[in-house]
Amino acid sequence: MQTQTLTESLNDLGKKYGTDKADEHHAYKGMTYLDIYQRYMEHKRTEVKTFVEIGVRNGASLRMWKDYFPNATIYGIDIDPRCIQHKEDRIEIIIGDQNDDNFLSSLASKFDKSIDILLDDGSHITKHQIKTYNTLYKCVKKTGLFIIEDLANSYEEWGNNEINLRQHWPGMRLNKPTDSLKNYRADFNTFTNSIIKKLDLHKFYDDHNLVSIHFYPMIVIFENC
């Protein structure tokens, strides 16, 4: 793979490819998701080799990441088999359910400790997000990032609990019938607080590379060092 002149910002590329990460619904005080990500990713654009995004949808963000990280293979993971159509040079598609233990274990085996950045823009279901982190965080490199998006959906009084996701998002019809697809923010808060505790009591928990946790509106970034 060859490096290239890096002139376009992540927001420029987001608008170019039409990802919703650059629109007004994914912004706060004029700052989009992509403005936030650029803070953490700009300095490593040529260094990133493996970028994993859970949630493919129309493939727009995968093409954006491909341009932004010129030396990376971009892996898109989705439950919907139709997403395979977005496979192209340097974009690989893996079909599977992020709430499936066996599937997540297969990803952990595949990626081992090779992921530079993992972005969870998948189901937005609290239980799925926690399970994904617990299984795949160990695959993120020592200097990598693990990001979870669209946290507004995780509150009990709004978002995924107010609509029938199987009707609203076509791909969600493929989730197991026994999966309630409901959110419990209290569970997510317990999850993040348990990780914060490991940072506070780091001398008792020295088996991880996490150095900081950054919360933004609708986003949490786990930063390794």
N, C-alpha and C positions, 0 to 999 in steps of 0.2 A: 504494500500500500504506500502511496505517495502523499506527503504533506502538500498543502496548498496554501495560497495566500488567504488569510483569515480576515475578511473585511466586514462581513455582515454580522450584525448582532443577533442574539437568539430571538429577540422580538421581531427583527426584520425577517428572519427565516420562518418564524411562526406565522406571520402574516402572509408570507409568500406561499406557504403550503396549506394555509387555512386551518391550522389546529386551533381548537377552542381554548387552549392554554394562553392565548394572547388576546382573548376577547374581554368585554366588560363584565361578564359573569364570573370570570376568573381573575378578578382584579380588586384591589382595595386602595383607595386614595390615589388612583391612577397608576398603581404598581401592579403589573401582571405577575402571574406565576413565573413567566420567563425572565422578567426583571430580577426576581429573587434567585432563580437558578443561575443566572449569569454571574452573580456574586461568587458562587461556589465553584463554577465550572470553567469560567473564562481562562484561568491560568493553566488549566490542564487540557485544553482542547486537543493538542497534538499527542498527549500522553495516553488518553483513554483508548483502550483496546476492546473492551467488552462492556456494552451498555445494554441493560435489560429493562424493558418496560412491560409491565403487566397491564393489559388492556390495549387492544389494537384499534377497535372501531373501524374508521375508514383509512387508517394507515398514515394520516397526515403528520402526526407527531414523529412517527418512525422515519419518514423522509426528512423531516426537519433535523432530527438527531444525526442522521447520516451525513447531512451537509455540515452540521456544527462540529462533529467529531470525525475528521477526514481519515483517521487511521483506525477507526473502530468498526467492529461488527456489531450491528444493532439487532437484538433479539426481541421480537414481539411475542407475547404470550397471551392467548385468549381462549375462552371456552368455545367460541363459535367457529366451526370448521370453515366457514366462508372466508375467514380472515387469511387463509392460506394464499389467497389471490394477491396479497400485498408483498409476497416474497419477491426479492430482486437482488441484484448485486449488493453485497454487504448488509442485506436485511434478511434475517432468518425468522421464520414463523414457527412457533411451537403451540400445538393445540392441547388444552387441558384445563381442568377445573382447579382453581387455587384453593378450593376447600376440600380437595382430595389429598389425603395424607400420602398415598402412594405416588401420586403425580408430583407433589412437592419434593418428596424424597428422591425421585428420579432427577429432578432439576438440581437438587443439592449435589447429587453424584456427578452430574454432567458438568456443572460449573465449578465445583470444588471451591477454591479460594481465588477465582479468576475474575470476579466481577468488579469493575471500577465503579459503576453507578447502577443501582437498582431503584427503579421508580414504580411504585404500586399505584396505578391508576385503574385498577381492576373493578371488582364488584362494589367497592365502597362499603361492604358489610363488615362491621366491627370484628366479628369472629374470624372472618377470612383474613383480614389484615393482620390480626395478632398471630394467627397460625402461620401466615406467610413469613412474617418477621422471625418468628421462633425457629422456623426451618431454614430460611435462606440468608439471614443476617450473617451467619458464619461463612458464607460464600463471598462476602464483600472483602476486597483487599484491605490491607492495613491503612491505606490512605484513601479509602473509598467513601462513598455516600450511600445511605439507604433512605429513601424519601417515600412518604405516604401522602397522597393528595386527597383533596375534597373532603376534609374532615367535617365540614358543615353537615354533611349527610348523616353523620354518626349520632346526632342527637335524637333522643327518643321522641321528642315532640314535633319533629320535622323530618323532611327528607324521605328516606327509604321506608319509613313506617307509615307515611301518609298516602302512599300510592302502591298499586299492584305492579311491582317491578317486572313481573313476567309478561305483563301487557305493555308496559311503558318502554322497556328495552328488549328488543327481539332476542338478543343473545342470552338474556337471563332466563328464558324459557328452558335453557339447557342445563340449568342448575338442578341438582337432585330434588325430586318432589318432596323429600323429607327435610330439605333445607328451608327454614322459615324465612330467610332473607330479611331479618329484622335486626335493628341496631340497638345497642345498649351502651351509651357513652360512658356510663359508670365503669363498665368492663375495660374500655379503652383507657380511661384515666388510671385505673388500677394497674394496667399493663405499663403505661409510661412511667408511673410513679415507682414501679418496681425497678425500672431501668435507672431512673434518677437516683434511687437508693444505692445502686451499684456504683454510680459515679461518686456519690458522697462518701461511701465506705470503700473506696477503691483499693485500699490496702488489703481488704479481705476478698476482693474480686479482681484478681489480676489476670484472668483468662480471656480478656477481650481487648479490642483495639479502640473502643468507643472513647472519644475525648469530650464530646459535647452534643447537646440536643438543642435544636433551634426551632422555636414555634413561630409561625407566621399565620396570618388569617388563612385558614383552610389547609395549611401545610405543616408537616413536621419533618425536619431533616436530622437524621442521625449521622454525625460526622466522625469518621475514624481518623486516627493519626498514628 
